[in-house]
Structures are given as C-alpha cells and as structure tokens.
Amino acid sequence: MRAAIQPGEDETAKAQRRRLTRRLVAVQEEQRLRLSRELHDDLGQMLASVALELHSIRADSAELDARLARAAQLVDQLSTRVHDAAWSLRPADLDRLGLRASVEDLASMLCAQLGIPCDVDLEALSRPLEPEVALTLYRIAQEALTNIGKHARPSRVSVTAHIWDKRLRLTVEDNGDGFDGDVAPGSRHLGLAGMKERLALIGGELTVETAKGKGTAIYADVPLPD
C-alpha cells in the first residue's frame, strides 16, 4: 500500500533542497576565494619576483640578452593570466569596493577589449545588499558579459540597474547577433541555466529576450527587503 503524502511535504522537501543548494554554492564560493588568494598572493608574487630578476640580468652576448628578454616577457604574460584567473574566481574589488564598482569594471573591460561604446547606469547597485545577493548579481553580470564577448559581436553594450516595485533589476543588453532560443542547448544555454539557478536560490528570476540578429537582453530581478 502506498503511503499517504501529507500536505506540505513537497514544500518542505523543496525548502530543504534549496537550503542544501545554497550551502553548496556558499562552499563553492569559499573555495573560489581561497584559490583566488593563493593564485594572487603566492603564485603572483613568485612570478613577479622571477620577472624582476630576469629584467635585471644582462648576459655577455646579444643572443643571450634577447633570450632573457623573451623569458621575462613570457613571465610577464603569465603573471597577467594568473591575475586575470584570480580576479575571475573572486574579484578583490567585490569585497573592497562593492558591487557597483565591480560590475562597472566588468563592463568597462569587455567594451575596451571589443573597442565598442558601453552605456553604464548602476546607481541602484550602490545601496546595501546582502552578501549573497551582491555575489549572485555579480556572477550574473560576469556570465552575461562573458557570453557577449564570446558570441554576440555587438557594436554597443548596455549595463543598467533600476529599482521598481520592491525589486532590483540588473539588465545587460547588446545589439549583437542574438540567438534562437528554440535550437539545441549549447554552452550559452548552460550559462543561462546556471544564472537562473543562482537567482532562484535568493528568490530572484531571470528573463531573456533575444532573436537571431536582434541582440539579447538579460534581466535579473531580485526582491528587496521591506
């Protein structure tokens, strides 16, 4: 005989799963922070020391000087990559400067790399937010802008935040290639799924508007406390 399902059991199970998932996300972010610090503080400093030594060495021949210069250049490039990797894992600015400055940096870096204009209005992100909410919105902006850089080929990008009806909305838009939401899922779709899951954990919601050749708009809405 099948056991009767008591009212509320489904909701209780869902709540337990949400708590477990949030804890897993928190653990993941703690690991990201630890790895970021190790990359930046330990490996980054070691590479900086090696680069300094290489730049100061002068050999007895032009050939060796050229090889040392090349080695120093490679170490400099590696240092830059280590810094970028540490920053993407857990940007120091998020803890030091806050969400607004961190998202502005993300948008500025992308638009500088693409050589395109960037419209930024993130005053709404200056208000105090729970650390979990701030981190989630940062990750949404990071994933959305990464997708733009990889896939969109836009001539303009817009990143804005506004408060309406007791909700905070972060919007990332581009006028690039867009995509067909009906096609088989690819890497971008997996990224969107991850954004939706992250937002759901804090009671938020993700909306995507896109079409082939029509650009893409991503709206991340999170509730604000009364």
C-alpha distance (Angstrom), angle and dihedral (degrees) to the residues before:
residue distance angle dihedral
M1 . . .
R2 3.80 . .
A3 3.79 116.3 .
A4 3.77 115.3 -114.8
I5 3.80 115.5 -110.1
Q6 3.76 110.7 -126.9
P7 3.80 118.4 -136.8
G8 3.77 111.2 -94.7
E9 3.79 96.3 24.5
D10 3.80 92.3 109.5
E11 3.80 92.2 50.3
T12 3.80 91.1 46.2
A13 3.80 90.9 52.2
K14 3.79 91.0 47.6
A15 3.80 91.1 50.4
Q16 3.79 90.7 49.9
R17 3.80 91.1 50.4
R18 3.79 90.9 49.2
R19 3.81 91.2 51.2
L20 3.80 91.1 48.4
T21 3.80 92.4 48.0
R22 3.80 91.7 48.5
R23 3.79 89.6 51.1
L24 3.81 90.8 50.0
V25 3.80 90.3 50.4
A26 3.82 89.9 49.2
V27 3.80 91.1 51.0
Q28 3.81 90.0 48.5
E29 3.80 91.3 52.1
E30 3.82 90.9 48.2
Q31 3.80 88.6 54.1
R32 3.80 90.7 47.5
L33 3.80 89.9 52.1
R34 3.81 92.7 49.4
L35 3.80 92.9 47.9
S36 3.79 91.6 45.5
R37 3.79 91.4 53.8
E38 3.80 92.1 47.1
L39 3.80 91.5 50.6
H40 3.79 94.3 45.6
D41 3.79 101.6 37.4
D42 3.79 102.8 33.5
L43 3.78 110.0 24.1
G44 3.79 93.5 30.1
Q45 3.79 93.2 53.7
M46 3.80 92.3 46.3
L47 3.79 91.6 52.0
A48 3.79 90.6 47.7
S49 3.81 89.8 53.8
V50 3.81 92.4 48.8
A51 3.81 90.9 48.8
L52 3.80 91.1 50.4
E53 3.80 91.1 52.0
L54 3.80 93.1 47.8
H55 3.80 92.5 48.9
S56 3.80 90.9 52.3
I57 3.82 97.6 48.7
R58 3.77 119.1 96.6
A59 3.82 119.9 -172.0
D60 3.79 130.8 -153.9
S61 3.79 95.5 -107.7
A62 3.78 137.6 48.7
E63 3.79 90.0 -124.6
L64 3.80 93.8 56.9
D65 3.80 91.1 43.3
A66 3.80 89.3 54.9
R67 3.81 91.8 48.8
L68 3.80 91.7 49.3
A69 3.79 90.4 48.8
R70 3.80 89.4 51.2
A71 3.81 91.2 49.0
A72 3.80 90.5 49.9
Q73 3.81 89.9 50.2
L74 3.81 91.4 51.5
V75 3.81 91.1 50.3
D76 3.81 89.9 49.8
Q77 3.81 89.9 52.4
L78 3.79 91.2 47.7
S79 3.81 90.3 50.3
T80 3.79 89.6 53.6
R81 3.79 91.5 50.8
V82 3.80 92.3 48.5
H83 3.81 90.0 50.4
D84 3.81 91.3 49.3
A85 3.81 91.3 48.0
A86 3.80 92.2 49.9
W87 3.80 91.0 46.8
S88 3.81 93.0 50.7
L89 3.81 91.6 49.2
R90 3.79 93.5 53.3
P91 3.80 119.0 -16.6
A92 3.77 112.8 -138.3
D93 3.80 89.3 -144.9
L94 3.81 91.1 65.9
D95 3.79 90.6 65.5
R96 3.80 97.1 30.9
L97 3.81 104.9 38.6
G98 3.79 103.4 17.5
L99 3.77 138.1 -120.0
R100 3.80 99.1 -61.5
A101 3.80 95.5 54.8
S102 3.80 92.0 43.3
V103 3.81 94.2 53.1
E104 3.81 90.7 43.8
D105 3.81 88.1 54.5
L106 3.81 91.1 50.4
A107 3.80 92.1 51.6
S108 3.81 94.0 43.7
M109 3.79 93.2 50.2
L110 3.80 93.5 49.4
C111 3.80 94.3 47.6
A112 3.81 91.1 46.1
Q113 3.80 90.1 52.1
L114 3.81 91.8 48.5
G115 3.81 93.9 39.8
I116 3.80 93.5 -130.0
P117 3.82 136.4 125.2
C118 3.79 118.1 -91.1
D119 3.81 124.5 -157.7
V120 3.80 110.4 -153.7
D121 3.82 127.5 -179.0
L122 3.80 110.1 160.6
E123 3.80 103.2 147.8
A124 3.82 89.4 125.2
L125 3.81 89.7 63.7
S126 3.81 90.2 63.2
R127 3.80 91.6 78.0
P128 3.82 118.1 95.9
L129 3.80 113.1 -90.6
E130 3.77 134.3 -179.1
P131 3.83 109.7 -91.2
E132 3.80 91.0 -118.2
V133 3.81 91.6 52.6
A134 3.81 92.9 46.9
L135 3.80 91.7 49.0
T136 3.81 91.9 48.1
L137 3.81 93.2 50.8
Y138 3.79 90.1 47.2
R139 3.81 91.3 52.9
I140 3.81 90.6 47.8
A141 3.81 91.2 53.1
Q142 3.80 91.1 44.9
E143 3.81 94.0 51.5
A144 3.81 93.8 43.0
L145 3.81 93.6 49.9
T146 3.80 91.8 44.2
N147 3.80 89.1 54.5
I148 3.80 90.3 50.4
G149 3.78 91.0 52.2
K150 3.80 92.7 48.4
H151 3.78 102.5 40.1
A152 3.80 118.0 6.6
R153 3.85 107.4 68.5
P154 3.83 91.3 -159.4
S155 3.78 130.3 176.6
R156 3.82 92.7 -149.9
V157 3.81 137.5 23.9
S158 3.79 129.2 -164.1
V159 3.82 126.9 -163.0
T160 3.81 116.3 -178.6
A161 3.79 140.5 158.1
H162 3.79 128.2 -157.3
I163 3.79 138.3 170.8
W164 3.79 119.3 -130.8
D165 3.80 134.5 158.2
K166 3.84 92.9 -4.4
R167 3.78 91.2 -53.6
L168 3.78 132.7 107.8
R169 3.79 115.4 -138.3
L170 3.80 123.4 -162.2
T171 3.81 112.0 -165.7
V172 3.80 126.4 -166.4
E173 3.80 114.6 -175.5
D174 3.79 136.4 173.6
N175 3.79 134.7 177.5
G176 3.79 94.1 -140.2
D177 3.79 135.6 113.7
G178 3.78 98.5 -52.3
F179 3.78 118.4 -164.8
D180 3.79 143.5 -118.3
G181 3.78 109.5 -99.9
D182 3.81 90.6 -158.5
V183 3.81 96.3 63.1
A184 3.80 123.3 98.0
P185 3.82 112.1 -72.7
G186 3.78 116.7 -92.5
S187 3.79 135.6 175.1
R188 3.80 92.0 -67.6
H189 3.79 91.5 53.1
L190 3.80 90.2 51.1
G191 3.80 88.3 53.1
L192 3.79 90.7 51.4
A193 3.80 90.3 49.6
G194 3.80 89.3 53.0
M195 3.81 90.7 50.9
K196 3.80 91.2 51.3
E197 3.79 91.8 50.1
R198 3.79 93.0 49.1
L199 3.79 92.4 49.7
A200 3.80 93.2 46.0
L201 3.80 89.7 58.2
I202 3.82 90.6 62.9
G203 3.80 95.2 38.4
G204 3.80 93.6 -97.5
E205 3.77 133.3 132.8
L206 3.80 135.8 -141.9
T207 3.80 123.6 -145.6
V208 3.81 123.3 -173.5
E209 3.80 125.2 -165.2
T210 3.79 115.7 -173.7
A211 3.78 145.1 134.4
K212 3.77 135.9 179.2
G213 3.80 108.5 -73.5
K214 3.81 92.2 -1.8
G215 3.78 102.1 92.8
T216 3.79 128.0 -121.1
A217 3.80 135.4 -90.3
I218 3.81 121.0 -165.7
Y219 3.79 119.4 -166.6
A220 3.80 119.9 -166.7
D221 3.81 112.2 -169.9
V222 3.81 123.2 -170.8
P223 3.82 127.9 177.7
L224 3.79 118.9 -114.6
P225 3.81 123.1 -140.6
D226 3.79 117.0 -104.8
